[in-house]
């Protein structure tokens, strides 16, 4: 399964913050098992939504410098209310600091009634595959093309919408 946990980027300020949205539909595959009689978004996927939103902020801030961005460390994760199908999770990310290959973020999630679903601080690590040879360089190019196209979709640029 491949998850895209951010459905829309509502606004951002490079180097500072990003606001994104996740719409939780009952048809999402993992809800069949988590839990059949009380479907809720797993906490680890709420965390991943925050990580994904922070990755978008870092890409926008660094002009897509890192083709690969991974989670390095998680601190102070706190879960709140359950995220149920039919609800919207608003994700807010703040960039606390950035170095050449790491960045620290604080993130929160809240459902569409304003109840907090997650609060977390974490560190991301970014890198390139180019040092692994020609295949790595080609993979970097494909990844960057994918990320730039997805960014245009999430921000509305593909539909000609003005920047948020």
DSSP file (Angstrom, degrees, kcal/mol; ACC not computed):
  #  RESIDUE AA STRUCTURE BP1 BP2  ACC     N-H-->O    O-->H-N    N-H-->O    O-->H-N    TCO  KAPPA ALPHA  PHI   PSI    X-CA   Y-CA   Z-CA
    1    1 A X              0   0    0      0, 0.0     2,-0.5     0, 0.0     0, 0.0   0.000 360.0 360.0 360.0 141.8    0.0    0.0    0.0
    2    2 A X        -     0   0    0      2,-0.0     2,-0.5     0, 0.0     0, 0.0  -0.978 360.0-156.5-116.8 124.3    1.1    3.5   -0.8
    3    3 A X        -     0   0    0     -2,-0.5     2,-0.6     2,-0.0     0, 0.0  -0.869  18.1-175.1-106.8 132.2   -0.2    6.3    1.4
    4    4 A X        +     0   0    0     -2,-0.5    45,-0.1     1,-0.1    -2,-0.0  -0.967  11.7 177.9-114.5 108.0   -0.6    9.9    0.6
    5    5 A X        +     0   0    0     -2,-0.6     2,-0.6    43,-0.1    -1,-0.1   0.539  58.8  72.4 -95.9  -6.5   -1.8   11.4    3.8
    6    6 A X        +     0   0    0      1,-0.1    16,-0.2    16,-0.1     3,-0.1  -0.947  51.8 175.9-108.1 123.7   -1.9   15.0    2.9
    7    7 A X        +     0   0    0     14,-2.7     2,-0.3    -2,-0.6    15,-0.2   0.677  66.8   9.3 -98.4 -21.8   -4.8   15.8    0.5
    8    8 A X  E     -A   21   0A   0     13,-1.3    13,-2.5   147,-0.1     2,-0.6  -0.965  57.6-140.1-160.3 138.9   -4.3   19.6    0.2
    9    9 A X  E     -A   20   0A   0    145,-2.3    11,-0.3    -2,-0.3   155,-0.1  -0.928  17.7-173.8-102.0 118.5   -1.9   22.3    1.2
   10   10 A X  E     -     0   0A   0      9,-2.1     2,-0.3    -2,-0.6    10,-0.2   0.797  60.7 -29.5 -84.3 -32.1   -3.8   25.3    2.4
   11   11 A X  E     -A   19   0A   0      8,-1.5     8,-3.1   152,-0.0     2,-0.3  -0.945  55.3-169.8-178.8 158.7   -0.9   27.7    2.9
   12   12 A X  E     -A   18   0A   0     -2,-0.3     2,-0.4     6,-0.3     6,-0.2  -0.993  17.8-152.6-158.3 156.1    2.7   28.0    3.7
   13   13 A X  E >>  -A   17   0A   0      4,-3.0     3,-2.6    -2,-0.3     4,-1.7  -0.934  40.6-115.5-131.1 108.4    5.5   30.4    4.6
   14   14 A X  T 34 S+     0   0    0     -2,-0.4    44,-0.1     1,-0.3    43,-0.1  -0.100  97.7   9.8 -49.4 134.0    8.9   29.0    3.5
   15   15 A X  T 34 S+     0   0    0     42,-0.4    -1,-0.3     1,-0.1    43,-0.1   0.387 132.2  52.2  79.5  -3.9   11.2   28.4    6.5
   16   16 A X  T <4 S-     0   0    0     -3,-2.6    79,-2.9     1,-0.3     2,-0.3   0.693 103.8 -17.7-126.3 -63.5    8.3   29.0    9.0
   17   17 A X  E  <  -AB  13  94A   0     -4,-1.7    -4,-3.0    77,-0.2    -1,-0.3  -0.960  36.3-161.6-154.5 163.4    5.1   27.1    8.7
   18   18 A X  E     -AB  12  93A   0     75,-1.9    75,-2.7    -2,-0.3     2,-0.4  -0.984   8.6-154.6-150.0 141.1    2.6   25.1    6.6
   19   19 A X  E     +AB  11  92A   0     -8,-3.1    -9,-2.1    -2,-0.3    -8,-1.5  -0.979  24.1 168.0-117.8 130.9   -1.1   24.3    6.9
   20   20 A X  E     -AB   9  91A   0     71,-2.8    71,-2.8    -2,-0.4     2,-0.4  -0.872  22.3-136.3-138.4 169.1   -2.4   21.1    5.3
   21   21 A X  E     -AB   8  90A   0    -13,-2.5   -14,-2.7    -2,-0.3   -13,-1.3  -0.980   6.6-166.4-133.0 140.9   -5.6   19.0    5.3
   22   22 A X  E     - B   0  89A   0     67,-2.4    67,-3.4    -2,-0.4     2,-0.6  -0.994  10.8-157.4-122.9 121.4   -6.3   15.2    5.4
   23   23 A X  E     - B   0  88A   0     -2,-0.4     2,-0.8    65,-0.2    65,-0.2  -0.888  13.6-145.6 -97.1 119.3   -9.8   14.1    4.5
   24   24 A X        -     0   0    0     63,-2.5    62,-3.7    -2,-0.6    63,-0.4  -0.771  17.1-168.6 -93.5 112.1  -10.4   10.7    6.1
   25   25 A X    >   -     0   0    0     -2,-0.8     3,-1.7    60,-0.2    60,-0.1  -0.737  29.6-127.8 -98.8 146.4  -12.7    8.5    3.9
   26   26 A X  T 3  S+     0   0    0     -2,-0.3    -1,-0.1     1,-0.3     5,-0.1   0.760 105.6  68.1 -61.7 -24.8  -14.3    5.3    5.0
   27   27 A X  T 3   +     0   0    0      4,-0.1    -1,-0.3     3,-0.0     2,-0.2   0.461  67.0 122.9 -76.9  -0.6  -12.8    3.6    1.9
   28   28 A X    X   -     0   0    0     -3,-1.7     3,-1.8     1,-0.1     4,-0.4  -0.473  67.3-129.8 -67.0 129.8   -9.2    3.9    3.1
   29   29 A X  G >  S+     0   0    0      1,-0.3     3,-1.4    -2,-0.2     4,-0.4   0.815 100.6  57.2 -52.2 -43.3   -7.8    0.4    3.1
   30   30 A X  G >> S+     0   0    0      1,-0.3     3,-1.0     2,-0.2     4,-0.9   0.713  92.4  70.7 -67.5 -19.7   -6.3    0.4    6.7
   31   31 A X  G <4 S+     0   0    0     -3,-1.8    -1,-0.3     1,-0.2    -2,-0.2   0.742  84.0  69.6 -70.5 -20.9   -9.7    1.2    8.2
   32   32 A X  G <4 S+     0   0    0     -3,-1.4    -1,-0.2    -4,-0.4     4,-0.2   0.813 114.0  28.1 -63.5 -28.8  -11.0   -2.3    7.4
   33   33 A X  T <4 S+     0   0    0     -3,-1.0     2,-0.3    -4,-0.4     3,-0.2   0.509 106.2  79.2-107.0  -8.6   -8.6   -3.6   10.1
   34   34 A X  S  < S-     0   0    0     -4,-0.9     6,-2.1     1,-0.3    -1,-0.2  -0.622 127.2 -31.6-132.8  73.5   -8.4   -0.6   12.4
   35   35 A X    >   -     0   0    0      4,-0.4     3,-0.8    -2,-0.3    -1,-0.3   0.735  59.0-159.3-124.4 143.4  -11.0   -1.3   13.7
   36   36 A X  T 3  S+     0   0    0      1,-0.3     3,-0.3    -4,-0.2    -2,-0.1   0.828 100.5  31.9 -53.0 -39.7  -13.9   -3.0   11.8
   37   37 A X  T 3  S+     0   0    0      1,-0.2    -1,-0.3    -5,-0.0     2,-0.1   0.576 135.2  27.7 -95.4 -10.3  -16.7   -1.9   14.2
   38   38 A X  S <  S-     0   0    0     -3,-0.8    -1,-0.2    -7,-0.1     2,-0.2  -0.534  81.9-161.2-147.6  73.6  -15.0    1.4   15.2
   39   39 A X        +     0   0    0     -3,-0.3    46,-0.6    -2,-0.1    -4,-0.4  -0.403  20.9 161.1 -67.3 126.2  -12.9    2.6   12.3
   40   40 A X  B     -F   84   0B   0     -6,-2.1     2,-0.3    -2,-0.2    44,-0.2  -0.983  46.1 -98.6-140.5 152.1  -10.3    5.2   13.3
   41   41 A X        -     0   0    0     42,-2.8    42,-0.4    -2,-0.3     5,-0.1  -0.547  48.3-111.9 -68.7 126.5   -7.1    6.5   11.8
   42   42 A X    >>  -     0   0    0     -2,-0.3     4,-1.5     1,-0.1     3,-0.9  -0.298  19.7-123.2 -59.6 144.3   -4.1    4.8   13.4
   43   43 A X  H 3> S+     0   0    0      1,-0.3     4,-2.3     2,-0.2     5,-0.2   0.860 111.1  58.7 -56.6 -38.5   -2.0    7.1   15.5
   44   44 A X  H 3> S+     0   0    0      1,-0.2     4,-2.0     2,-0.2    -1,-0.3   0.818 104.9  50.6 -64.6 -29.0    1.1    6.2   13.5
   45   45 A X  H <> S+     0   0    0     -3,-0.9     4,-2.0     2,-0.2    -1,-0.2   0.796 106.3  54.2 -79.1 -28.2   -0.6    7.5   10.4
   46   46 A X  H  X S+     0   0    0     -4,-1.5     4,-1.7     2,-0.2    -2,-0.2   0.918 110.7  47.6 -64.1 -42.5   -1.6   10.7   12.2
   47   47 A X  H  X S+     0   0    0     -4,-2.3     4,-2.3     1,-0.2    -2,-0.2   0.918 110.2  52.0 -61.3 -44.1    2.1   11.1   12.9
   48   48 A X  H  X S+     0   0    0     -4,-2.0     4,-3.0     1,-0.2    -1,-0.2   0.851 104.4  56.5 -63.6 -34.5    3.0   10.3    9.3
   49   49 A X  H  X S+     0   0    0     -4,-2.0     4,-2.3     2,-0.2    -1,-0.2   0.909 109.0  46.8 -62.5 -41.0    0.6   13.0    8.1
   50   50 A X  H  X S+     0   0    0     -4,-1.7     4,-2.4     2,-0.2    -2,-0.2   0.909 113.2  48.8 -65.3 -42.2    2.5   15.5   10.2
   51   51 A X  H  X S+     0   0    0     -4,-2.3     4,-2.4     2,-0.2    -2,-0.2   0.913 111.4  49.8 -63.3 -43.4    5.8   14.2    8.9
   52   52 A X  H  X S+     0   0    0     -4,-3.0     4,-1.8     2,-0.2    -2,-0.2   0.911 111.3  48.6 -62.9 -42.8    4.5   14.4    5.3
   53   53 A X  H  X S+     0   0    0     -4,-2.3     4,-1.9     1,-0.2    -1,-0.2   0.908 111.7  49.6 -64.2 -41.3    3.4   18.0    5.8
   54   54 A X  H  X S+     0   0    0     -4,-2.4     4,-2.6     1,-0.2    -2,-0.2   0.877 106.7  55.9 -65.2 -37.1    6.7   18.9    7.3
   55   55 A X  H  X S+     0   0    0     -4,-2.4     4,-2.5     1,-0.2    -1,-0.2   0.897 106.8  50.5 -61.0 -39.7    8.5   17.3    4.4
   56   56 A X  H  X S+     0   0    0     -4,-1.8     4,-2.6     2,-0.2    -1,-0.2   0.902 109.7  50.2 -65.1 -40.5    6.5   19.5    2.0
   57   57 A X  H  X S+     0   0    0     -4,-1.9     4,-2.2     2,-0.2   -42,-0.4   0.928 111.7  47.8 -63.0 -43.4    7.5   22.6    4.0
   58   58 A X  H  X S+     0   0    0     -4,-2.6     4,-2.6     2,-0.2     7,-0.3   0.905 111.7  50.1 -65.0 -40.7   11.1   21.6    3.9
   59   59 A X  H  X>S+     0   0    0     -4,-2.5     5,-2.7     1,-0.2     4,-0.5   0.942 112.7  46.3 -61.3 -46.3   10.9   21.0    0.1
   60   60 A X  H  <5S+     0   0    0     -4,-2.6     3,-0.4     1,-0.2    -1,-0.2   0.852 115.5  47.6 -64.4 -34.2    9.3   24.4   -0.4
   61   61 A X  H  <5S+     0   0    0     -4,-2.2    -1,-0.2    -5,-0.2    -2,-0.2   0.873 118.3  38.4 -73.8 -38.7   11.9   26.0    1.8
   62   62 A X  H  <5S-     0   0    0     -4,-2.6     3,-0.2    -5,-0.2    -1,-0.2   0.234 110.6-111.8-100.5  12.8   15.0   24.4    0.3
   63   63 A X  T  <5S-     0   0    0     -4,-0.5    -3,-0.2    -3,-0.4    -4,-0.1   0.909  75.6 -56.6  55.2  44.0   13.8   24.5   -3.4
   64   64 A X  S   <S+     0   0    0     -5,-2.7    -1,-0.2    -6,-0.2    -5,-0.1   0.868  87.8 156.6  59.2  41.9   13.5   20.7   -3.4
   65   65 A X        +     0   0    0     -7,-0.3     2,-0.7    -6,-0.2    -1,-0.1   0.833  58.8  56.2 -65.5 -35.1   17.1   20.1   -2.4
   66   66 A X        -     0   0    0      1,-0.2    62,-0.2    -8,-0.1    -1,-0.2  -0.876  57.9-171.1-108.7 110.8   16.6   16.7   -0.9
   67   67 A X  S    S+     0   0    0     -2,-0.7     2,-0.5    60,-0.2    61,-0.2   0.836  83.0  44.5 -64.2 -30.8   15.0   14.0   -3.2
   68   68 A X  E     +C  127   0A   0     59,-2.2    59,-2.6     2,-0.0     2,-0.4  -0.966  66.2 178.4-119.4 127.8   14.7   11.7   -0.1
   69   69 A X  E     +C  126   0A   0     -2,-0.5     2,-0.3    57,-0.2    57,-0.2  -0.997   9.6 176.7-128.6 127.0   13.4   12.9    3.2
   70   70 A X  E     -C  125   0A   0     55,-2.9    55,-3.0    -2,-0.4     2,-0.4  -0.896  35.9-100.4-129.7 157.6   13.0   10.4    6.1
   71   71 A X  E     +C  124   0A   0     -2,-0.3    53,-0.2    53,-0.2     3,-0.1  -0.629  36.8 173.2 -76.1 127.9   12.0   10.6    9.8
   72   72 A X  E     +     0   0A   0     51,-2.9     2,-0.3    -2,-0.4    52,-0.2   0.805  61.0   0.8-103.5 -41.7   15.0   10.6   12.0
   73   73 A X  E     -C  123   0A   0     50,-1.6    50,-2.6     2,-0.0     2,-0.4  -0.997  53.3-154.0-154.8 143.5   13.6   11.2   15.5
   74   74 A X  E     +C  122   0A   0     -2,-0.3     2,-0.3    48,-0.2    48,-0.2  -0.975  17.0 179.5-121.9 135.1   10.3   11.7   17.3
   75   75 A X  E     +C  121   0A   0     46,-3.5    46,-2.4    -2,-0.4    -2,-0.0  -0.969  58.8   1.9-132.0 148.4    9.9   13.6   20.6
   76   76 A X  E    S+     0   0A   0     -2,-0.3     2,-0.4    44,-0.2    -1,-0.1   0.826  70.6 179.2  52.0  45.3    6.9   14.5   22.8
   77   77 A X  E     +     0   0A   0     43,-0.2     2,-0.4    -3,-0.1    43,-0.2  -0.666   0.5 178.4 -80.9 130.9    4.2   12.8   20.8
   78   78 A X  E     -C  119   0A   0     41,-2.8    41,-2.0    -2,-0.4     2,-0.3  -0.998  14.5-151.6-134.0 130.2    0.8   13.1   22.3
   79   79 A X  E     +C  118   0A   0     -2,-0.4    39,-0.3    39,-0.2    38,-0.1  -0.779  16.5 175.1-101.2 146.2   -2.4   11.8   20.9
   80   80 A X        +     0   0    0     37,-2.2    37,-0.3     1,-0.4    -1,-0.1   0.233  49.0   0.7-114.9-122.6   -5.8   13.3   21.5
   81   81 A X  S    S-     0   0    0     35,-2.6    -1,-0.4     1,-0.1     2,-0.1  -0.242  79.9 -93.7 -72.2 158.3   -9.2   12.5   20.1
   82   82 A X        -     0   0    0     -3,-0.1     2,-0.7     1,-0.1    -1,-0.1  -0.427  30.2-133.6 -68.9 145.4   -9.9    9.7   17.6
   83   83 A X        -     0   0    0    -42,-0.4   -42,-2.8    -2,-0.1     2,-0.2  -0.909  31.5-170.1-102.3 109.7   -9.9   10.6   13.9
   84   84 A X  B >   -F   40   0B   0     -2,-0.7     3,-1.4   -44,-0.2   -60,-0.2  -0.659  29.8 -86.3-104.4 155.8  -13.0    9.0   12.4
   85   85 A X  T 3  S+     0   0    0    -46,-0.6   -60,-0.2     1,-0.2    -1,-0.1  -0.225 112.7  35.9 -56.3 145.8  -14.0    8.6    8.7
   86   86 A X  T 3  S+     0   0    0    -62,-3.7    -1,-0.2     1,-0.4     2,-0.2   0.373  98.8 106.8  89.8  -3.8  -15.9   11.5    7.3
   87   87 A X    <   -     0   0    0     -3,-1.4   -63,-2.5   -63,-0.4     2,-0.4  -0.628  64.0-131.6-105.1 165.1  -13.8   14.0    9.3
   88   88 A X  E     -B   23   0A   0    -65,-0.2    24,-0.8    -2,-0.2     2,-0.6  -0.951  11.6-150.2-115.0 134.4  -11.1   16.4    8.2
   89   89 A X  E     -BD  22 111A   0    -67,-3.4   -67,-2.4    -2,-0.4     2,-0.6  -0.932   7.7-152.8-105.9 122.2   -7.8   16.6   10.0
   90   90 A X  E     -BD  21 110A   0     20,-3.3    20,-1.8    -2,-0.6     2,-0.5  -0.835  12.2-160.0 -92.6 123.3   -6.1   20.0    9.9
   91   91 A X  E     -BD  20 109A   0    -71,-2.8   -71,-2.8    -2,-0.6     2,-0.5  -0.904   7.2-170.3-109.8 128.6   -2.3   19.7   10.2
   92   92 A X  E     -BD  19 108A   0     16,-2.7    16,-2.3    -2,-0.5     2,-0.4  -0.981   5.9-170.8-120.9 127.3   -0.2   22.7   11.2
   93   93 A X  E     -BD  18 107A   0    -75,-2.7   -75,-1.9    -2,-0.5     2,-0.4  -0.936   7.6-168.0-121.3 138.9    3.6   22.5   11.0
   94   94 A X  E     -BD  17 106A   0     12,-2.8    12,-2.4    -2,-0.4     2,-0.6  -0.995  18.8-137.8-124.8 128.0    6.2   24.9   12.3
   95   95 A X  E     - D   0 105A   0    -79,-2.9    10,-0.2    -2,-0.4     3,-0.1  -0.764  20.6-179.0 -84.5 120.9    9.9   24.6   11.2
   96   96 A X  E     -     0   0A   0      8,-2.7     2,-0.3    -2,-0.6     9,-0.2   0.859  63.4 -19.2 -89.1 -40.7   12.0   25.2   14.3
   97   97 A X  E     - D   0 104A   0      7,-1.3     7,-2.9     2,-0.0     2,-0.4  -0.973  56.0-157.8-163.4 156.0   15.4   24.9   12.8
   98   98 A X  E     + D   0 103A   0     -2,-0.3     5,-0.3     5,-0.2     2,-0.2  -1.000   8.1 178.7-141.7 139.8   17.1   23.6    9.7
   99   99 A X        -     0   0    0      3,-3.4    -2,-0.0    -2,-0.4     0, 0.0  -0.512  55.0 -76.4-118.9-168.5   20.7   22.6    8.8
  100  100 A X  S    S+     0   0    0     -2,-0.2     3,-0.1     1,-0.2    -2,-0.0   0.898 125.7   8.5 -63.9 -40.4   22.1   21.2    5.6
  101  101 A X  S    S+     0   0    0      1,-0.1    25,-2.3    24,-0.1     2,-0.3   0.353 124.7  53.9-126.8   7.1   20.7   17.7    6.0
  102  102 A X  E     - E   0 125A   0     23,-0.2    -3,-3.4     2,-0.0     2,-0.3  -0.978  52.6-175.2-137.7 154.8   18.4   17.8    9.0
  103  103 A X  E     -DE  98 124A   0     21,-1.9    21,-2.9    -2,-0.3     2,-0.4  -0.991  15.9-141.5-147.9 143.8   15.4   19.9   10.1
  104  104 A X  E     -DE  97 123A   0     -7,-2.9    -8,-2.7    -2,-0.3    -7,-1.3  -0.886  24.2-179.4-110.3 136.8   13.4   20.1   13.3
  105  105 A X  E     -DE  95 122A   0     17,-2.9    17,-2.3    -2,-0.4     2,-0.4  -0.911  23.3-149.5-133.9 156.0    9.6   20.6   13.3
  106  106 A X  E     -DE  94 121A   0    -12,-2.4   -12,-2.8    -2,-0.3     2,-0.3  -0.991  27.1-176.8-121.3 137.0    6.7   20.9   15.6
  107  107 A X  E     -DE  93 120A   0     13,-3.2    13,-2.6    -2,-0.4     2,-0.3  -0.972  14.0-173.5-137.3 150.8    3.3   19.7   14.4
  108  108 A X  E     -DE  92 119A   0    -16,-2.3   -16,-2.7    -2,-0.3     2,-0.4  -0.975   5.8-161.5-136.1 153.9   -0.3   19.5   15.5
  109  109 A X  E     +DE  91 118A   0      9,-2.6     8,-2.9    -2,-0.3     9,-1.4  -0.987  10.1 177.7-131.4 145.0   -3.4   17.9   14.1
  110  110 A X  E     -DE  90 116A   0    -20,-1.8   -20,-3.3    -2,-0.4     6,-0.3  -0.996  27.0-119.8-143.9 145.3   -7.0   18.7   14.9
  111  111 A X  E >   -D   89   0A   0      4,-2.8     3,-2.6    -2,-0.3   -22,-0.2  -0.251  45.3 -90.0 -76.9 175.8  -10.2   17.4   13.6
  112  112 A X  T 3  S+     0   0    0    -24,-0.8    -1,-0.1     1,-0.3   -23,-0.1   0.522 127.4  59.2 -70.5  -3.0  -12.8   19.7   11.9
  113  113 A X  T 3  S-     0   0    0    -25,-0.2    -1,-0.3     2,-0.2     3,-0.1   0.399 121.1-107.2 -97.8   0.9  -14.5   20.3   15.3
  114  114 A X  S <  S+     0   0    0     -3,-2.6     2,-0.4     1,-0.3    -2,-0.1   0.452  72.0 142.0  92.2   0.8  -11.1   21.7   16.6
  115  115 A X        -     0   0    0      1,-0.1    -4,-2.8    -5,-0.0    -1,-0.3  -0.624  56.6-112.2 -79.7 132.7  -10.3   18.8   18.9
  116  116 A X  E     + E   0 110A   0     -2,-0.4   -35,-2.6    -6,-0.3    -6,-0.3  -0.398  34.4 176.4 -66.4 133.2   -6.6   18.0   18.9
  117  117 A X  E     +     0   0A   0     -8,-2.9   -37,-2.2     1,-0.4     2,-0.3   0.715  67.2   1.1-103.8 -33.1   -5.7   14.6   17.4
  118  118 A X  E     -CE  79 109A   0     -9,-1.4    -9,-2.6   -39,-0.3    -1,-0.4  -0.992  48.5-171.6-156.4 149.1   -1.9   14.8   17.7
  119  119 A X  E     +CE  78 108A   0    -41,-2.0   -41,-2.8    -2,-0.3     2,-0.3  -0.980  28.3 153.9-139.8 132.7    0.9   17.0   18.9
  120  120 A X  E     - E   0 107A   0    -13,-2.6   -13,-3.2    -2,-0.3     2,-0.4  -0.998  34.8-149.9-158.9 153.4    4.5   16.2   18.2
  121  121 A X  E     +CE  75 106A   0    -46,-2.4   -46,-3.5    -2,-0.3     2,-0.3  -0.988  33.4 160.6-124.4 140.7    8.1   17.4   17.7
  122  122 A X  E     -CE  74 105A   0    -17,-2.3   -17,-2.9    -2,-0.4     2,-0.4  -0.975  34.0-126.1-156.2 166.1   10.4   15.6   15.3
  123  123 A X  E     -CE  73 104A   0    -50,-2.6   -51,-2.9    -2,-0.3   -50,-1.6  -0.968  20.2-159.1-120.3 133.3   13.6   15.7   13.2
  124  124 A X  E     -CE  71 103A   0    -21,-2.9   -21,-1.9    -2,-0.4     2,-0.4  -0.818   4.8-150.0-108.0 151.9   13.7   14.9    9.5
  125  125 A X  E     -CE  70 102A   0    -55,-3.0   -55,-2.9    -2,-0.3     2,-0.4  -0.984  11.4-163.3-121.4 131.8   16.8   13.9    7.5
  126  126 A X  E     +C   69   0A   0    -25,-2.3     2,-0.3    -2,-0.4   -57,-0.2  -0.914  17.0 156.0-117.5 143.8   17.2   14.7    3.8
  127  127 A X  E     -C   68   0A   0    -59,-2.6   -59,-2.2    -2,-0.4     2,-0.3  -0.960  31.9-121.0-155.7 171.9   19.6   13.2    1.3
  128  128 A X        -     0   0    0     -2,-0.3     3,-0.3   -61,-0.2     9,-0.1  -0.827   8.9-146.0-116.3 154.8   20.3   12.5   -2.3
  129  129 A X  S >  S+     0   0    0      7,-0.4     3,-2.1    -2,-0.3     8,-0.3   0.433  76.7  99.1 -95.5  -2.3   21.0    9.2   -4.0
  130  130 A X  G >  S+     0   0    0      6,-0.3     3,-1.7     1,-0.3     7,-0.4   0.794  70.6  65.1 -59.7 -31.6   23.4   10.7   -6.5
  131  131 A X  G 3  S+     0   0    0      1,-0.3    -1,-0.3    -3,-0.3     3,-0.1   0.545  90.0  69.4 -71.4  -2.7   26.5    9.5   -4.6
  132  132 A X  G <  S-     0   0    0     -3,-2.1    -1,-0.3     1,-0.4     3,-0.3   0.314 114.0 -99.8 -94.6   7.1   25.5    5.9   -5.3
  133  133 A X    X>  -     0   0    0     -3,-1.7     4,-2.0     1,-0.2     3,-0.5  -0.537  60.4 -35.3 109.3-173.6   26.3    6.3   -9.0
  134  134 A X  H 3> S+     0   0    0      1,-0.3     4,-2.3     2,-0.2     5,-0.2   0.835 132.8  55.0 -57.2 -36.8   24.4    7.0  -12.3
  135  135 A X  H 3> S+     0   0    0     -3,-0.3     4,-2.2     1,-0.2    -1,-0.3   0.889 108.2  50.1 -65.0 -36.9   21.4    5.0  -11.2
  136  136 A X  H <> S+     0   0    0     -3,-0.5     4,-2.6     2,-0.2    -7,-0.4   0.895 109.1  50.9 -66.1 -40.9   21.2    7.1   -8.0
  137  137 A X  H  X S+     0   0    0     -4,-2.0     4,-2.0    -7,-0.4    -2,-0.2   0.912 111.7  47.5 -62.3 -43.2   21.4   10.3  -10.1
  138  138 A X  H  X S+     0   0    0     -4,-2.3     4,-2.1     2,-0.2    -2,-0.2   0.892 111.1  51.3 -65.4 -39.8   18.6    9.1  -12.4
  139  139 A X  H  X S+     0   0    0     -4,-2.2     4,-2.8     1,-0.2    -2,-0.2   0.910 107.7  53.1 -64.2 -41.8   16.5    8.1   -9.3
  140  140 A X  H  X S+     0   0    0     -4,-2.6     4,-2.9     1,-0.2     5,-0.2   0.924 108.4  50.2 -57.2 -45.3   17.0   11.6   -7.8
  141  141 A X  H  X S+     0   0    0     -4,-2.0     4,-2.1     1,-0.2    -1,-0.2   0.910 112.1  46.9 -61.8 -43.1   15.7   13.2  -11.1
  142  142 A X  H  X S+     0   0    0     -4,-2.1     4,-2.3     2,-0.2    -1,-0.2   0.915 113.6  48.6 -65.0 -43.0   12.6   10.9  -11.1
  143  143 A X  H  X S+     0   0    0     -4,-2.8     4,-3.1     2,-0.2     5,-0.2   0.934 111.2  49.1 -62.9 -46.5   11.9   11.6   -7.4
  144  144 A X  H  X S+     0   0    0     -4,-2.9     4,-2.4     1,-0.2     5,-0.2   0.892 110.9  50.3 -62.6 -39.0   12.3   15.4   -7.8
  145  145 A X  H  X S+     0   0    0     -4,-2.1     4,-2.1    -5,-0.2    -1,-0.2   0.924 112.4  48.0 -62.7 -43.5   10.0   15.4  -10.8
  146  146 A X  H  X S+     0   0    0     -4,-2.3     4,-2.7     2,-0.2    -2,-0.2   0.940 112.7  47.7 -60.7 -48.8    7.4   13.4   -8.8
  147  147 A X  H  X S+     0   0    0     -4,-3.1     4,-2.6     1,-0.2    -2,-0.2   0.896 111.8  49.3 -63.3 -40.9    7.6   15.7   -5.8
  148  148 A X  H  X S+     0   0    0     -4,-2.4     4,-2.0    -5,-0.2    -1,-0.2   0.892 113.0  47.0 -67.0 -38.9    7.3   18.9   -7.9
  149  149 A X  H  X S+     0   0    0     -4,-2.1     4,-1.9    -5,-0.2    -2,-0.2   0.918 113.4  48.0 -67.2 -43.4    4.3   17.5   -9.7
  150  150 A X  H  X S+     0   0    0     -4,-2.7     4,-3.0     2,-0.2     5,-0.2   0.900 109.8  53.3 -64.3 -40.7    2.7   16.4   -6.5
  151  151 A X  H  X S+     0   0    0     -4,-2.6     4,-2.4     1,-0.2     6,-0.3   0.928 107.9  50.6 -57.7 -46.4    3.4   19.8   -4.9
  152  152 A X  H  X>S+     0   0    0     -4,-2.0     6,-1.9     1,-0.2     5,-0.8   0.877 113.0  46.8 -61.3 -37.6    1.7   21.5   -7.8
  153  153 A X  H ><5S+     0   0    0     -4,-1.9     3,-0.7     4,-0.2    -2,-0.2   0.948 113.7  46.3 -67.3 -49.5   -1.3   19.2   -7.3
  154  154 A X  H 3<5S+     0   0    0     -4,-3.0  -145,-2.3     1,-0.2    -2,-0.2   0.816 115.9  44.8 -66.2 -32.3   -1.5   19.7   -3.5
  155  155 A X  H 3<5S-     0   0    0     -4,-2.4    -1,-0.2    -5,-0.2    -2,-0.2   0.556 112.8-114.4 -89.9  -8.3   -1.2   23.5   -3.7
  156  156 A X  T X<>S+     0   0    0     -3,-0.7     5,-2.3    -4,-0.7     3,-1.0   0.434  79.9 125.4  90.7  -0.5   -3.7   23.9   -6.6
  157  157 A X  G > < +     0   0    0     -5,-0.8     3,-1.2    -6,-0.3    -4,-0.2   0.832  69.7  59.1 -61.7 -31.8   -1.0   25.2   -9.0
  158  158 A X  G 3 5S+     0   0    0     -6,-1.9    -1,-0.3     1,-0.3    -5,-0.1   0.791 107.1  47.4 -66.8 -26.2   -2.0   22.5  -11.5
  159  159 A X  G < 5S-     0   0    0     -3,-1.0    -1,-0.3    -7,-0.4    -2,-0.2   0.365 120.5-109.8 -94.7   4.8   -5.6   23.9  -11.5
  160  160 A X  T < 5 +     0   0    0     -3,-1.2    -3,-0.2    -4,-0.2     2,-0.1   0.680  64.6 155.0  77.4  17.5   -4.3   27.4  -12.0
  161  161 A X      < -     0   0    0     -5,-2.3    -1,-0.2     1,-0.1     3,-0.1  -0.490  48.4-104.3 -75.9 148.0   -5.2   28.5   -8.4
  162  162 A X        -     0   0    0     -2,-0.1    -1,-0.1     1,-0.1     2,-0.0  -0.346  46.0 -86.8 -69.4 154.8   -3.3   31.4   -6.9
  163  163 A X              0   0    0      1,-0.1    -1,-0.1    -6,-0.0    -7,-0.1  -0.343 360.0 360.0 -62.5 139.0   -0.7   30.7   -4.3
  164  164 A X              0   0    0     -9,-0.2    -1,-0.1  -155,-0.1    -2,-0.1   0.459 360.0 360.0 -75.4 360.0   -2.0   30.5   -0.7
